[in-house]
Structures are given as structure tokens and as C-alpha cells.
Amino acid sequence: MKTTAIMLMSLLVLILATHTTIAQQQRYTVSGYVKDKQNGESLVGISIGKPGTSIGTISNQYGFYSLTLPAGEHELQFTYIGYAPYKTTVSLTSNKTIDVKLESSSSQLNEVTISGQKQEKSVHTLNTSINKLDIQQMKKMPTFLGEVDVLRAIQTLPGVTTVGEGAAGFNVRGGNSDENLILLDEAPVYNSTHMLGFFSVFNPDAVKSLNLIKGGFPAEYGGRTSSVLDIRMKDGNNQEFNVNGGVGNIFSRLSVEGPLVKDKSSFIVAARRSYIDILMKPFVKGDMKDTKLNFYDLTAKANYKFNKNNTLFVSGYFGRDVFGVGKDVNMNWGNSTATIRWNHVFTNRLFLNLTTYYTKYDYSLSFNNESKKKDNEDKQGYDWTSNIINYGLKPSFTYYINSSNSLHFGVQGIYYTFKPGTGIGTEGDKQLVKELTDKHALESAVYLDHEYKPSSKFGIQYGARFSAYQLIGKGTAYYFNDTTPGIRKTLIGSKTYGANELIKAYYYFEPRISARYAFSDQHAVKLAYSRTTQFMHQLSNTASPTPLDIWTPSTNNIQPMLADQYTAGYFYNAPNDAYEFSAEVFYKTTDHQLDYIDNANLQLNQLIEADLLPSQGRAYGLELYAKKDIGKTSGWVSYTLSRTERKTPGISMDEWFLNRYDRTHNINLVLTHTFTKRTSMSANWVYASGTPATFADNRLEFQDWDIPYNSTEKRNNYRLPDFHRLDLSLTLKGKQLKRWKGEWVFSLYNVYARRNAYTVYFKQNDDDPTKREAVRLSIIGSIIPGITYNFKF
């Protein structure tokens, strides 16, 4: 607490000193919003400044900017990738509001030369370990079955991996998939994939941009220890009505957007539905004829601008996956989110974004003998349901002190309700119900950071986040004895708490700092340190999480995860923005990661905490990234050299062992070549070292059967074969007919039919039990063609 007070006092002294300096001069502020002229979408990261000087700023996540300048006449230039530069002269005799609409550059980037204030490339920003992609970049990439996918796009970036094809989630710098904070219009999303990992839940027709933050986290973000994937939805076209869609061989999509009140209000509604189960229906007979395999989702957003100082946004998402084998096995899962956001401009320098949201993730699983029963006495079945619900409130302020100083501060609160699981077994007229106790928690935080850029060469952003977490009743706390590490603990007592009664509390101070020094306009180095905490945990003892994995809060037995990360990087931006390059090294340590005893019971186990073990983690590596935006051939290449390890008492002889997500080498090459205005081709090649796996090194023989076992007790003592794959796509744009625009996308996934191993297991030969064999399990082992027709009018 003393450290917090000292930092806050230092910031206040700095603010007062800055105001004293400002008061001695006559200065005024120009502010406003920057939007796309064609559709009215707010533009994020716009560079605004005086040409030929280092004076400038960028628009925030909502398109708002503020720049304080001395009284007098100033020329301002607004620049952004893919848009024609806009210049205006402003005479400052008082504070002024200037809203700007930028026009998309029809000549494309290779024919645009921008002078004065540079584009907001990585070399010019303070933050480290941030990758930005927009939907136009993602649409250029080769696709799986012809469909643009957000998660596949970010997996081509340095430091991002996955355990294999069809794996749910992604891993960043060695972290588990549950250590990624995934936000859709600021609402958390707990399961980011459809079809058991093959597609993301984010409809590309409704996505405007995404930021992936891997380190040097701004103080605004908290609650996860590996990364933040911040996805922003389109606001909707407030100039004219548009319809976008696509018809593919796996699913179709349709979106509608347009103005409710021109220049003041707009909306967008986007929907998708897969139909692989409909296509295979004529070929499935017998008990399998009612098999279901599909997903659907609906994304919607609307906004209304009351006046120049107040804008209201409402957005939501609903999606569900359905999987069933005949009538006897049925499973479904899905996300729901709702966000209400209010942007308010108090003064030309003080901006507020107030967000409140609701999010829910739930799943159900049922088994029964519906297709085989003769009467009610033969009825047998089992039903299992679980969910997690969040309510959040987040007022965030930005105060633009002057062109060199800005403050970001706010408060956040999240209320959690966990329903870990309810199982109902049925036999005839009898039912057996097993229900785990609900859990409730409150997570809150206050944060403050200061961004200071005294010159074009040096800049620093420093601050802190103070997080508080309370596990509250109604609920029961369990107490276990200390046993030999790696052995299930035994229960020694419990205590029941009433509604809203405090069970356990944790408090953490999380300092953050990022600094940049530029040797020139093209070369810069950056340093960053951040401490992050995570109070939510996903219980999964598989390499890739499944839709049925359980989320649990920190308790008196499960401590929050705590991570410290150090990052250093070199950044280069070629003249005229021809290409950019970066090299970053990172080192991260994590305490209180969850591990499991051997043969842990994770399903509907009221005493599941007895099977959990605290683990230490460490990850370090080098990330190289080169990107080319200009010319007929564009794309990027990334290379990651890293090591990820764990150490768990009682496991692997108490030594450091490789994390299941470790990949020593990871290479991604993404290229797009434009032949003509209507024809382009893209390629994506990925190579990665095989992931670690635990294999038995010995066996016992019993009645001619082998019982494998690991004599060393070491985990992840082998590696799977290396992973590599080539994807290609061809885009053919049709002639524009009045407002109708169409294009065909032909794709080939896994061009040379590589059978990448998802896992390897060993078994006795079915024909000759004296022979043993290794079996490679590949999710995809052949070339997969895809075709999609996209349209817009």
C-alpha cells in the first residue's frame, strides 16, 4: 500500500507541475472524432500532427483525438494506412472541435506517398509486443474451406502457437489457452471456437479490427497472465445500406448494415449457419440418421449519437454448437454476450468510455438409450450441464494534458457466478442427481498510467493496477491436510458460508512500465516490464481444452496466478513505409499455475481441489517479425525460438520439465500477390517443432497383454514429429454490376497432404499380440479443397 501511495503521489506532483507550465502559456485544444467518409466507421490509431515536427497524437479506440497547441495558426495532417492523407489549417484562438472524415485511397498503398507525420507503425509507438490486424489483412490470407478466420490469422504472428489442427484456443508465449483474455467489444469470451476448434466464433463480416497484446500490458487490462485479444466490432454504415454475405461448402453467412438516422445512428446484424449435417443426411442411415453437427451465431450492434459529446453503443453476440450421434448422444455449448457502452466528452481534454456488459458460457451433455428402449422401464440416461456468468462495469477515462502528456485511469468490477456442474442419471422412473455447489466471486481493480513523450526520440508509459478479489458465499470452503506432493489430499474439514459472506480475499499490486528510445525516424528500441494476475482457472488435463472443461475461481486452496514478464525489442521501419521489422526477446515467470496429480478426477468432483497441484512456469525466447505492405507482393514472415517449462512438486521428480505447449521453433510465412485488379493469390506455410508428449519407456506383461508404464515418472519426455503445412488460395473478383460486387475464393488446405501428428499412442497389433506398434493420430491427413462465393451490394 505504501508503494501504491508513493506512485500516486508522484503522478499527482507531475500533473501539478505540468499544469503550472501550461498556465504560463496561452494554449488551446483541438479535438474531435475521425471516421471513414464512406461508411462512418470510427478509425482507431489515426496519426494527427504537425507535418515536419514531432508534435502529434493518435485517435483512441473509439476514434476520438485531442491535441493541445499554442495559440495561433497550425497546419494539421491526418494519416492512416489505406486512406488518403487529409490536411487542414486551424486558427486556435479558443478550444475547437473538428470532426474529420478520411477517404479511402483507391490507388492503394503502393501508389501513395505520405509526408510529414508518419503512420503509426510499431517503431513509433510506446507499447511492446502488440500486433494489429484488420479484416482486410485477414481476408488476404489462405483460408480453411474458403472462410476467413480470426484465430487462424493470429496464429501466424510471432509468439502464438497451437497444439495442433482442430485444437480449441491458442497459446501465447508458453501460456495455457485459459490465460488469454479474449474481448468482443469489451465483453469476455470464454470459448473462442466453433466445430471443436476448426473455426472461431467471430464473424469476419462484423469485425473491424483486432489487437493482440503479448507483453508490456497497459494498466487498463487485467485478469489474465499471457495475452489480451481485443476484438472490435463494426459500428455499422451510417451513410447507406449494405448487404454482405458468402456461400461456402461448409457454412453460409449474411450481414446487413445501414443508417437508422444518417450521420447519427447506424446498425449491423450478421449471422452464420453451418450445414455439414444437412449435406451428409442422405448418406447417413440407421441409428446415425439423426446425427447433428452444426453451429450458428448472431452478432448485432447499434449506436446513436445524441450530440457531439455523447454517443451510445449497444452490441451483442449469441452462438451455439450442436453435436449429436443419432438420438443417443447430444452435446451443445455456446457463448452469449451483451455490451452497453457510452462515450462522453467532458471537455476537449477529458474523455470517458463507460462500459457495462453481460457474458455467459454454458454447455450440456446427454446420453440416453432413446433409439433402443422398448418402454419406460428400459429408459437409461445421463444429463450434465454447467455454466459461468459474468456481470461487468468499467468506467475508463483519458485525460489529454498536452501533446506530450496523457493520463489513462479507471475502475473495473466483475461479478462471477459459477455453476460447475449438475449431473442427472436416469434409470427407468428413478433419478440420481449430483450437483456441485455454485461459486460466487467479485473481482475489482483501479488503475492509472501516465504516457509521457517529451520528444520524438524518447517516450515512457508507466503506471499500476491494484486488483482485489473476493470469493464470497453462499458456498462451502474445504480444508485438506498436507500430503506427499503428487498424492491426492484428504479432507480434514469444511465450513459453510452464507450469502455474500467473505470466504477468501486476495490483493495484488501490479506495476507496468514501457519505454521507447528512437535513434532515428526508422530505428527504435523498447523495454517493458509488467506484472499480471489471474483469478479464473480452467480445469483441463488434456493438451487442448474441450467445450466441457470446467472454469473455477480462486479459492482458499487455489491461489491466483501471478506472472512477471520482461521484454526488450528492436524495431525498424523502412523509408516510405516499404516494410517493417522487429526483434523481441522476452522472459516470463508464472507462479501458482494449476497442475494435476496422476489420474486426477476433474468431472463432477466436489473435492476437486484435492487433486490440484500448484506449479511454477517459466518461458523465454526470441521473436522475429518482418512485414511488407507496399507493392503487388505483400505479407509477413515470423519466426519464434522459445522454451517453455514447468516445475511441480511431486511431478517429474521435482525437476523442470517441458510444457505441453512448448515448440522450440515456429515459422509462419504469409504471402499475397496481386496479378490484376481482379485476381490475387495467397500462400501460407507453417513449420513448428513437435510438441512434447509423455510416452511409456517400459512395460509389464500380463496374460499376453502389455501394460505400459513410465519407469522414470518424467513428464513430456519425448516430442511428436515436426509440424508443417502449406495452404493456397485464389481470389477472382467479378465485374461490378451497379452496386453488386462478387468474388470467388478457391482454397487448398494442406496442399501436400501432410499427416501432422496430433498425438501418438501405442498398442498391440490386433492380429499378432506379440507385436507392438505406434499409431499416429492425425486430425487432418489429406488435402482439403474449399470454395466460397462472397458478395456485397
PyMOL commands that set and color helices and strands:
alter all, ss='L'
color gray80, all
select helices_A, chain A and resi 2-23+109-111+122-124+135-139+150-154+177-179+195-197+204-206+276-283+286-288+376-378+575-577+608-611+652-654
alter helices_A, ss='H'
color red, helices_A
select strands_A, chain A and resi 27-36+47-49+56-58+64-70+72-80+83-92+96-97+100-102+130-134+160-161+171-172+180-184+187-188+193-194+199-200+207-213+227-233+242-248+251-261+265-274+292-307+310-325+329-345+350-368+380-402+405-427+430-435+439-452+458-472+475-480+491-497+502-518+523-534+536-539+550-553+561-573+579-596+612-628+633-647+657-658+665-674+679-688+692-693+698-702+705-709+718-719+723-733+741-749+759-764+772-777+784-792
alter strands_A, ss='S'
color yellow, strands_A
deselect
rebuild
show_as cartoon
